[in-house]
Amino acid sequence: MKTRSIWFVGIGVALVVIVAGALFYTSRFASTVSQTHSASGPITLSPTATGAATAAETSTASTGLRTFQIVPAQTTASYSVYENLIFQNKPNNDAVGTTHSVQGSFHIQTGTSPLVEAMNVKVDLSTLQTDARMRDNYVRQHTLETDTYPDATFISVSTQGLPTSYVDGQSVHFQLTGNLTMHGKTNKEVFDVQGKVVGKQVTGTATSTIYMTDFGIQPPNLANIAISQNKVLVTITFTAQEA
């Protein structure tokens, strides 16, 4: 009897240690989830600046400004977010959601003083899929609320880091700054872009790190057993054809 009591006590202590450790771990993880970040707000252009940009576009149109349309079937938009899935014993998991429902267009000028401007991209967030239907449903209904806010849009405002000249087939790396709108809020975001023009086709990849709370989105937290961080890596791997 005494031995049995010792075993029960030992098991009880072990359970307390395990539960306490799990609670400590999840609380430590949860404390980093919020990753407090201040939203930048949208980029606002004065009427004068807007007029100047329009005039610049008009002047470059006669010197080789070309329009390209994104090809959805050859384009993928995705998000990657770090999550802790206690109930699946996956404390270090990257949830990745993807979709081909991407539409948009932009203008490019090659040769001397190359330009990339008027980029307007829309992603249907309701079509994002990961490797788990349960996660997808939760994200659509409770996180992104796609019934109310189905799309994310990005409209470019400026570029930084373009070369002084461009030849066909040359790979370039630059930053594209603009307004990203999702979940009813708009913020300035910067995409890191790598791409090239070959004939009448443009291919490339654009990435940016955003924070859910900047857009009024609360990072998923299901009873402290499925928690995701605030920081999200957004990637668009695209192909566009000259219109």
N, C-alpha and C positions, 0 to 999 in steps of 0.2 A: 504493500500500500504506500509505504514511504517513497519507494522508488518511483511509483506511478505519479505521485504528487510532484516529485522533483521534475519528472518529464513534462508534466502539464505546465509547471512554472517555467521551465526552460523554453517550451514552445510559445508560451505567452510572451515571455521576454523577447524572443526572436520576432514574433509578429509585431510587437510594439516597435522594435528597432526598424523592421522593414517598412512599416507604415510611416513611422516618423521620418525615415530616410526619403521615402517617396514624396511625402508632403513637403519636406525641406527642399528636395530637388525641384518639384513643380513650382514651389513658391519662388525659388531662385530664378527658375526659367521665366515664370510669369512676370517677375520684376523687370526682366529685360525685354519683355514682349512690347511694352508700350513704346520704348525707344522714342522718347519725347522729341518731337520735331516741329519746328515752326513753319507753317505754310507760307510760301512766298507770295501767294496771291497772283492774279493774272498780270500779264504785261499789257499796259494801256498805251495806246498810241494817240498822240494829239492829232486833230484834223490836219494840221500843217504837215506833220510827219507822214500821215497816211497819204496825203496828196503828193508829197515828194516821192514816196515809194511807188505810187501809181505812175507818176511821170517817168520814173526810172525804168519801170517795167515796160512802158510804152516805147521808150527809146531803145531798149535792148531787144525788143521784139523784132526790129528791122535788122538786127545784126546777128541773128542766129539763135534766138530763144526757142527751145523745143519743148513740147508738152509730152509727158509720159503718163500712162495709166497703169496702175497696179494690176497685176494678173492674180486674182485670188487663188486659183488652183496651184500656183507656184509660189505662194506667199504664206508665211506662218507667223502669227502673233502668239506670244507665250508669256506666261508669268512664272516665276520661281520664287517660292517663299519657304523659309526654314521653319519647320514645325516639330513639335514634340508629341508623339503618339504613345502615351503611357500604356493604354490598353492593348496596343499591338507590340509593345516592347521595342519601339522605334524612337529613341530619344533624340536622334540626329537624322532627321528625314527632310529631304527637299521635295515639296509638293510642286509639281510642274503641270500647268494647264495650257493647252494649245487650241488654236482654231485657225481655219483657213478663211473665215468670214471677215476679210479685210478689203476695204475699198478705198480708192483715193487717187490723187494725181499730183504732179509737181512739174515745175519748169526747170530746164537745165540749159546753160550756155557753156559750150566747150571752147577750146582755143585759148586766146589771150583773155586774161581776167575772167576766169570761169565763174559761173553763178549756179546756185541751187536755191530756188525760191518758190513761194506760193505752194508749199507742200500742205496738203489737206488729206488726212487719213482718218478713216472711221473703222472701228473694230466692234463687231457684234459680241458683246460680253456674254450673252445668254448661250452662246455656242461653245464656250470654253469647256474642255474636257481634260480630266486627269486620269489616273489609273484606278480611281474609286468613285463609283456613281454616288455613294452616300455623301462624300465630300463635295462633289459637284452640285448636288441638290442643296446642300447646306449653304454653300457659297452663293449660289444663285438666289436663294430665298432670303437668307439672313445677313449676308455680308454685302454683296454687290446690289442686291435687291433689283434684279434685272427686269422684273415686271414693271417697275417704275422708271429705272434708268438702264435701258438695254444696251446703250452704246458708249464707247469712249472715243473722243475725237482729239486729234492733234493738228494744230495750225501753226506753221512755222512763221517766225518773225525775222530771224537773222541767222547768219552762219559765221563761224570763226574757224580759221585754219585751212581754208582752201588754198591750193597752190597758185602761183602767179600765172601759170598756163597749164593747159590740159590737152593731152593727145589721146586718141581712141585706144581703149584697152588698158589705160593707166589706172592702177589702183590708188585711191585717195583715202585719207583719214581726216575727218573734220568734225566739228561740233555744230549741231543744229538746235537752236533755241526757239521755243515757241510756247503756246498755250495748250495745256492738256486739260480736257474737260471730261469728268466722269462723276457719277453719283451726285449730279447737280452742282458741282463745284469746279472752278477753273483755277489752275496754278501754272506759273512759269516752270517749265521743265527743260532740261538740256539732254539731248540724245547724242551719244557718241556713235558716229556713222563711219562705216567703211564700205566702199563700193567702187564700181567702175562702169563705164559706158562702152559697150561693144556694138558697133553698128546702130541698130534701132532698139537695142535692149539695154536696160540698166539692171544690175544685180547688186545686192549689198545686204548689210546687217546694221541695224540701229538698236542701241541699248541705252537704258536709263534706269536709275535706281529711284524709286518713289516711296512715299510713306502713306499707308492707308488713311491714317488719321488726318492727313492734310486734305483729304477729300471727304471727310465726315464719315469714314468707314471704320468700324471697330474690328480689330483683328479677331478672327474666330477663336473662341475659348469655350469648349464644351465641357463644363463641369470640372475644369482643371485636369482633364485626362486627354484632351486633344487641343493643343494650344499652338497658334502660329504667331510668328513675329510680325512687327509692324512694317519692317522694311521689305520691299518687293523688287526683284529684278525683272524689268520688262524688256522683251526682245522682239524685234520684228525682222525676220529674214525675208527679203522681198525680191520679186522680179517685176519689172515694169516694162511695158512696150510703148514705143512712140505712137502717139495718137495720129 
